Amino acid sequence: MSDSSLGTEVRKKKPKVYTGIDSFADLLLESDVFVDKSLFIQEFLEESGGQVKLITRPRRWGKSMNMDMLKRFLSIEVDAQGVPLPREQCLHHKLFAGGEAIIGPTASSVKQLAPLKLTQQHPDLISGYQGQYPVISIGLKDVFGSSYEEILADIRTQVINLYAEYGFLDPYIQAEEPTLRKVEKRQLDRYFSGETTPDDLKSGLYFLSKLLCKHFGKRVYVLIDEYDTPINNAFIELKDSPEELRKVLRLFQGLFGTTFKSNPYLEKGLVTGILRVAKANLFSSLNNVREYTLFDKHFATSYGFTQEEVDELFSQVPTSTTVEEVKYWYNGYKFGDQVLYNPWSIMCCLETEGVLDTYWIDSGGTQLVDEALLSDDIQKQLQQLIAKEQIDSFITKQISFEDVQSSVGLYSLLLFAGYLNLDAVKPGDNSDIKECKLSIPNHEVRCIYKHRLLEWVRRKLQINSWVYNSLIDMLATGQVAAFGERLQALLHQSTSFHQTGPVRSEVFYNGFMSCLWGSLKLHYTLENERDSGLGRADAMLIPDVGHSDQALIMEYKVGQDPASLEKLAEAGLAQIINRRYSTALQVQTHVKRALQVCLAFCGKEMALQYNQVDL
């Protein structure tokens, strides 16, 4: 192979795209593409509001990555004895300022790093802050359990592992000089030996900040990532054990209180999570905490990707996916005054060379959200959202899990967790509870609503996925009478449906028909937004080429009297015929026939009328 052809092969090499990592260093050293969010550090350092900042964002939106980036920017790199290294030996400095970095398991490769935006635009922050401070960083995403003891054990593991990162403090236990009092030496020994008490765990971050401040002669930055994960889990697992739950809350109240309240060794703190948990009183006694949510302009572009950033990413990793398709699937979140893309989904899309899929949904949700989406009380609103309509709701920044079943708590949870988008806030509303207009942000999130609606319908009919799919197949294959008989039997035998009652029955029917159309869309195209003939059917399902030559035209009606259902179904079928809804199918050359169906419902009774026409 000639040198010129070798060069061509190198140029055609697919860029490496890394997902699923929270290490800022690994991202810069191993991935060929990344979005430079280093200006987040400048805003964090210069934003005056609060000594401790609480930033809430949905999962997989870069909270852990930004936390790790901030840690590597500020932290002092030391040798095994805790002596600061010369700057030329510090990898962290090169990550921001640029330079040659050795990479690979055998340290055989070198990567030339370019200066980040922070270095280019704010060199004074590099000289004044980079590598200048002791930093305590702890993540709580792996702290969970079904009892207080299990959660306590996970916290113990996290704190002991944290102290192990500062092994250079161990000699203080035996040191002759009076750096530490005897009681402090015994306390430090418990952290290194793993024989901690619950009180040790509550004061663990405070005590470590004291030790580091003494060692380096500088106050400490404390970073706590995903603080609310163990709290959310505790409310789910221990909601029927109030005393256990109170013990868990007291544990975290002590941990956060000692760390952030009147801590003379604290320079600044950063806490991240999905929600501001109300009634847990984790920050109630702290007057130095400033919260930043999706309502705030501050840090708006620090999490999530802007249109410009997405365009740049796709220019580096060419795909056949269009800009419009990517925007339809993953854009639409409004944070502050910015409209943003879901960053996790964008990176997964790039990693798979442009395949559009439900990456964020598949990355794992919260049990609270799943339970909320299956609630009877909000199905009408969820169906409006799926239909791309807005809903109105009050939103509170502080969410009480006892109130999640209320509309305010529920929609607040869905908004801050990333399942809803903030379209508008009532002008001049500066209160803690805001009147908002909400919608589903994009197609990816709409998919999870459709999945949960389908699950709700299956629960109401008390059937599993296999039975539901076989029911739908009857309709798709033209077994309309058998479909009607089976559906009627399911309505009669379903206890859950009986409990729905007449007021909510129409909500069930709407949901059932929506799921019916959605299930058939696997091999059909749903057309219900275009007039055909003298009007528009509730649903027109056009088969894919090669799948079938028969389309489906469907209407459904809800009546007040079971005795009138047959006539109502006949009238619905006549409506399909007389208004010539099948006219639109004439341009579909592969469609030869149309199955026209009307379903009429009342309570647990139904009637069905249908015919078949040649085109």
N, C-alpha and C positions, 0 to 999 in steps of 0.2 A: 504493500500500500504506500502510495506516495505521500510526501508531507502535506501537499495541498488537499488530498482526499481525506487524510487524517484530521486535518483542521475542519473539514466539512462535517465529519462525524462528531467532533467535539461540539460544534455549533448546534447540531441537531439533538444533542443530548437533552432529554426531558428534565426540566428543573425539578429539584427535590422540594416537595411541599410537606411540611411536618404538621400533624395535628395531634391533639391529645397530650401535649406536654405543657407544663407550667413553668419550665425553667427558661428564663430569659437568655442565659448564656447558651444553652443548647439550641435555642431557636436561631440565634445569630450565627453560631458556629456550624450548625448542621443543615439548616434550611437555606435554599437558594432564594426564597421569597419571604418577605415579612412586611408588616405595616409598622412604620416608625411612630410609636406613641410616646416618645421620650419627652415631648413637651408637657405631658401629664406631670412630670416631676417639677417643672418650673411653676405650674399652676398650684401644685400642692405646697411647694415651699413659700410661694408669695401670696397665696390666698389667706387673708387675715382672719377669716371667720373661724374661731374656735381653736384651742390648743389640740383638741382631738376631733378628727373628721370622720364621720360615718357616711360612707358612700354605698348606696343600694343600687343594684343592677340585677337583671335576670341571670340565671345560671348560664355558663358557657359564654359569657360576654367579656372575658378578659380580665376579670377581677384578680385572679391568682397570678396571671402573667404580669400585670402592672405592679402588683405587690412585690413580686420577685425582682422586677426591674428596679423598683425604688430601693429595695434592700441592697442590691448589688451596687447601686449608685452611691448610697450613703456609707455603707459599712467599711470599716477599717479591716484590710486584709493583714493577717498576722501569721507568724510562724508558730511552731508547736509550743513555744514558751509565751505566746501572747505578745510578741514584739512586732510592731508594725513593719511591713515589708517596704523596701524602696519602691517608688512608683513604677520604675521600669520593670519590676517583677510582678506587677499587679495586673492580672487578667481583667478585672473589673474596669480599670481605667481604660484599657484598650477597647472594651465593649462600647464605650461612649465616645472616646476621643479618636478611635481608629488606630490602626497599626497591625503588625503581624502577630497572629495568634496561632499557637500550635494546637492541632486538633487530631482526633483519632485515638484509638485505644493504645497504639504503640508510639504515639507522639511523633509520627513520621510525616505528617502533613502540615502545611502552613496555609492559613487563610488570611488574606488581606482584608481587614475590616475598614469600612469607610466611617468617617465621623457622623454621628447621628444629628438630628435636627437640633437637639438641645445644645450640643457643642457648637454647632454652626451659629446659632442665633443667640445663645446665652453663655459665652465662654467664661464669664465671671462666676457662674454657678459651678462650673467644672473646677475652677481653681479654689472656690470657697467652700464647696460641700462634698465633692466627689472623694470618697474614701476617707472622710474626716470624722465620722461618728460611729460609736457603737450602736448596733441595731439588734433588737430582739424581734424575731419574726416567727409566728406560730399560726398554723392552719388547723381549723376545727372540723373540716369536712368529714373526717373519719371517726369523729366522736359520736357514737350513738349506742343505744341499748334499750332493752325492755324493762330495766330496773335502775334504781339509783346506783346500786353497786356496780352494774355494768358500765354506766356512764362515768362513774368515779374512776373505774379501772382504766378506761380509755383516756381520761384526762391525765391520770398518773403517768401513763405511757408517753403521752405527748410532752408533758413537762420534763420527765426524766430524759427523754431524747433531746429536748431543747438544751438542758444543762450539759449533756454530753458534747454538744457543739463547742462548748467553752471549757475544754479539758484543762486549759492553762490556768483555770481558777482553782483546780484541785490542790496545788501546793499551799494555798492559803490556809488549808485545814491544819497543816502541821507547822506553818511558819512561826518563827519565834517572835518576829516583830508584831506589835499590837495592831495589825491592819484590821483584824476582826476580833470581836469579843468572843469569849468562850462559847456563849450561847449561839452566836452566829456561825462559829466553826462547826458546832454540832448540827446546826440546821443545814449548812452546806454539805456536810457529810451525808445527811439523809437523802439529799437530792442525788448525789453521786452513787450512793449505795442502793437507791431505790426503795428505801424504807420510810417513805413520806407519810405524813398524816394528812387528813382532809384539810386541816388548817394550813399545812405547808403548801398544798395545792392552791388554795385560795390566794396565798401571798407569794406564790412562786415567781410571777413576773415582776412584782414589785421588788422582791429581794434580789433577783438577778439584775434588775436595772441599777440597784444600789451598788452591787459588786462591780458591774461594768463601768459605772461612773467613777468609782474609786480607782479602778485599774487604769483607765484611759484619761481620767481627768476631764471628761466631757459628759454632758447629759445625754440621755439615750432616746432614740426613736423606737417606739413600740408599734409593731404592725400585727394585727389580728385579722386573719382571713376567714371568711365564711362563719362569722360568729354565731349566726342564727341557725345553722344546720342542727346542732344538738338540741337547741331549744324547740325547733319545729318537730323534731323526732320525739322529744319528750312529751309534747302536747298530744301527739298521736298515740304513743305507746302507753302513756300513763294517765290518760284522761279519766280513766275509771279508778285511779289510785291517787287521789288528791294529795295525800301526805307525802307519797313518794315524789310527786311532781314538785311540791313545795321544797323538798330537800334538794332537788336538782336546781331549782331556781335560786335557792340560797347559795348553792355552790358557785354559780356563775355570777350572781350579784357580788359575792365576795371577791372573785377573781377580777372582774372588771372594776369594782370599786377600789380595791387596793392598788390596782395598776394605774388608774387614771385620776383618782380623786386626791388632790393635795400631795401628789408625788413629787418631791423636790428633785428627783433624779431624772424626771421626764422632760425631754425637749419638745417632742410632738408625738402624736399618736394617729394612726390610721386604722379604721375598722371597716370591713366590708361585709356585705351580706345581701340577701334578696329583699328582706323586709325589715321594717322597724317594728319590733314586737312590742305591742302594748300590754299593759298589766303584768309584764314580767319584771318591771322595775329594774331593769339592768342598768339603765343610765339615769334613772330618776333623780338620784342624789348628786349627779354630776352637772355642774354649770359651765363646763368647758367643752361640751360636745356640740358640734354643728353638723347637721344632717344635710346631705345632698342627694336628691332623688331625681326622677325623670322630669319633675316640674322645674328644676333649676337649670340655668344656663351654664353655671360652673361645671366643669368636667364633662360637658355634653359630648364632645368629640373624643374624649379619652377612652371611651368604651364603645364598641361598635365601629363599623366602617362607613365612611362617607362615600358619596358617589365617585368622587375623584380618586379615592383610595381603591375602590373596587375596579374602576377603569384601569388603573395602573397595574393591579394584580393580574387582570385578564390580558393585559398587553405582555406581561412577562411569561404567562402560562397560556398560550393560545389554545382555544377550544372551539368546537363548532357551535357552542351555545351562544345565543344572541343576548345582547344587553337587555332587551325587553323581557326575555324569558327569565333571566337572573333577577331582574327587578320585580317581576310578578311573583316569583317564588319567595324571595328573601328580603326585600326592601319594605319600608313602610313604617318603621318604628320612629316615633317622635320623642326626642329627649331634648328638653329645653327648647331651643329654636332650630334644632337640627333634625333632619330626616335621615335615618341610618339603616344599614343592613345588619342582619344577624351575622357576627363574625365567624362563629363556629361553622355555620352552614356554608358560608362562602369558601372557607378554607377546605372543607370536605369536598365541596363541588370542584375546586381546583385540583385536589388530590386525585379525584376520580376522572379527571380530564373533561369536566363539564357536565357530568351526569347530575340531573336535577332529581332530588329525593328529599325525604323528610329527615334530614340529618340531626337537626336540633331536637326534634321530638323523640327520635330514636336514641338520643344520648342520655335519656333518663329524666323523668319528671319528679314531681313531689306527690306523695300520697294525698296530701291535702287538696291539691288541684284536681286529681282524679276523682276524689270523693265529691268535690264541689260540682264537677261537670256532670255527675250522675244524679244530682239532686232533682226531684220532681219540680221544685219551686221555680227553677230558672229555665226550664226547657223551652218555654215560649220565647224568651229573650235569646236563648242560644240559637233557635231556629231563625230568628230575625238576623242574628249576626252571620250565620252560615249563608243566608240569602243576600249578604253584602249590605245590610242595612245598619244604621247606627242605633245605639240605645243610649238612654239618659240614665245617669246614676250619680249619686253622691260618692265621693272618694275620700278616704281618710289615709293620711300618711302612716298612722300608727294602727296596726291591725291586732285586734284581740281574737285569739283563736276560738274563744267561747262564742264569738259573734260571727264566725265565718258563714254560718247558715243564713245570716241576714244579708240583704242585698248589698248594703254598704260594705260589710266585711268581705263578702264573697267577691264582688267586683274589684275591690281594692286589691285583694290577693291576686286575682287574675291579671290585673293591670301591672302590678309590680313584679310579678313572676314572668311577664313577657307574653301572656296569652291574649292580651288586649292592647289596643293602641289608644293613646290620648289624642283625640281629634280636636277638642276645644275645651276651654275652661270658661265658665261664666265670667264675663268682664268685671274687673274690680274685686274679684273674690280672693281675699288674702287670708281667709280663715283656715283652720286646720282641716276642716271638712269642706271639700270643693265640689261644686256642681259641674259635672263633666259630660261630654259626648264621647262615646267609646265605639270602637269598631275592631274587627279582626285585622291585624296588620298586613298579612300576606297569605299567599296560597298554602305555604307550609303549615302555618298555624291553623288555617281553616281545615286542613286534613285531620288534625287531632280532634277538632270539634265534631267533624263528621264521624270519626271513629267512636267517640264517646256517645254521640247520639244513637249510633247503631247499637252500641252496647246497652244503652238505656231501653231501646225498643225491644231488644232480645230479652232483657230482664222482665219487661212488662209482659211479654208473651211467654216467659218461662221456657225458653228454648235455647239450645246451644248453637254455635256457629254452623255446624253441619246441617242441622234441621232447618235453620234459616236459609242457608244457601240452596238446599234442595227445594224449598218453597219457591224461591226466586227462579230456579231453573225451570219449574213447571210453567211459569209465565213466559219465560224466554223461549221455550220450545213449543209454545202454542197450546199447552195443556191448561187452558184458562178455567174450564169448569172444575178440574181437579184442584187447581190453585185456590179457587173460591171456596170449595168444600174444606180444604185443609186450613185455610185462614179462619173460616168460621169456627171450626173445631178448636183452634188455638185461642180464639177470643172467648169462647165459652169456658174453657178449662183453666184459664189463667187467673189465679187469685190476685196477682199484682195488678192486672188490668182492672179487675172488679173494683179494687180499692182506689183506682184513679178517679172515679166518680164522673158525673155528667159535665161538671164545670171544666175539668181538665181533659175530657175525652177528645175534644177537637185538637188539643195540643198533641196528644198521642197520635191521632190520625195524620196530622201534618208531619210529625216526626217519622212515622212509618212510611209514608209515601216518599218523603225525602230520602230515606235510607233505601227504599225500593229502587228509586231512580239511580241513586249513587252506586248500588250494587250492580245494576245492569250496565253501568258505564264502562265496565271492564272491556266489553266488546261492542259498545255502542257509544255514539256521540249524543249527548243530551242537548236538545235544542228547545229552549223554552223562553227565549227572549225576542223571537222574531215572529211577527204576525204571518199567518198562513190562511189563505182564503178570506173569510170574513172575521177573523179573530185569531186567538192564540190558545192552544191547548195547554193544560197544566204541564204536560210533558210530551215531547216528541223524541223518541229514541231511534236514531238512525244507525243500523248495523255497520260495523267495519267491513270494508271490501274483503271478500273471501270468508267472512264469518257466517253471514246469512243474507238472504235476499228479502227478508221480511222486517219491516219497521214496526214500531209500537207507538200508538197514539193513545194517550191516557188522560182521563178526567177523573176527579173524585169529588164527591159531594158529602156533606154532613147534614143529616136531617134531625127533626125533633120527635118524630113518631116512627117506631119500628114498623108499623103497619104500612107506612107509605114508602118504604125503601125501594121496593120493586119499581114503582112508578118514578121515583127519583132517579134510579139507575137508568131506566128507559129514557127519561128526559135528558140525562147526561149524554147517553149514546147518540140520541137524536141531535143534540147540540154539535157533537163531533161531525156528524154526517151533514147536517144542514149548513153548517158554517164552513164546510169543505176544508177542514184542517189538513187533509192529506195533499192539498195542492202543492205545498212546498217540497214534497217528496219527488215530484216529477223531474226535478233536475238531478236527482240521484240515480244515475243510469243503472247502478247495480241493484237497486231496490225494485222489486217486482210486485210486492204485496204489502198491505198494511193491516195489522191487527189493531182494531179500535176497541178500547175497553173503558168502561166507566164503573167505578166502585162507589157505592153509597153506604154510609156508616151511620149508626145511631146506637149509643151505648155499646153493648157487647154483640149487637146484631149487625149484619152486613148483607148487601145484595150486589149482584154483579150482572152486567149486561155487556155483550161484545158482538162484534161481527168481523169479517175479514173481507177486504176489497182488493181487487186486482188493479194495478196502476197502468 
